[in-house]
Amino acid sequence: MTLPKNKQELVLFNKQTLHIITKDQILIFIALGYFSLYFLESQIESNIVQYMDSFVHEGLTIYGNMLSISMFIIIVFQPIVTKALNKVGSKKLIAISSLLYFTGPILFMTSKLPISFYAGIILITFGEMILAPKLQALVASIPKNEMKSTYFSIFNMGGNLAYFVGPWFGGIIYSYAGITPIFLLMSIVAVMGGLFIYKANNKLANFKIQNKNSLEV
């Protein structure tokens, strides 16, 4: 039986999509980086809030304040940060944001005082503001126009998977070992995410140089 033309195109598109996803190392590294960062944030929204509710005095109030601080920073400072860092190199941006993401959980771990949690969420929020536009730009610069929606879908899948796996995996650790290993895991994952994104950025830069040289020959 012959498939209608639109059905044939759909099958071919799926095969082409699967081939690109499995072969495009830049996309894979970006998705892994995105997964890492959202794994970190999923702990804040699940296991850390449980910890604060149980073991931190007025923990839920502090957590609510943390969310308000984070949202305020994004609304007020996102345009300023984006413009100020517009001319900063990609490698420096990745390093700075990874350091901020790394330090935030360490501050959560230092004490149960509100200032530690507020300072930690401020650093993580600034890390997100620096890195999120860079990730979007990386994804947008990889594919041909007809594949952009597919690439962004795979990119977003990394974040969705983190929110699926993160609370479950972190919950197991929290149940058996307490909150300290989760804070340490968050910092380790932040470094891993930075390395994945750094690798993707380097591969993309090399790919552009190779394409430019091939066009000049």
Secondary structure by P-SEA (a helix, b strand, c coil): ccccaaaaaaaaaaaaaaaaaaccaaaaaaaaaaaaaaaaaaaaacaaaaaaaccccaaaaaaaaaaaaaaaaaaccaaaaaaaaccccaaaaaaaaaaaaaaaaaaaaccccaaaaaaaaaaaaaaaaacaaaaaaaaaacccccaaaaaaaaaaaaaaaaaaaaaaaaaaaaaccccaaaaaaaaaaaaaaaaaaaaaaaaaaaaaaaaaaaaac
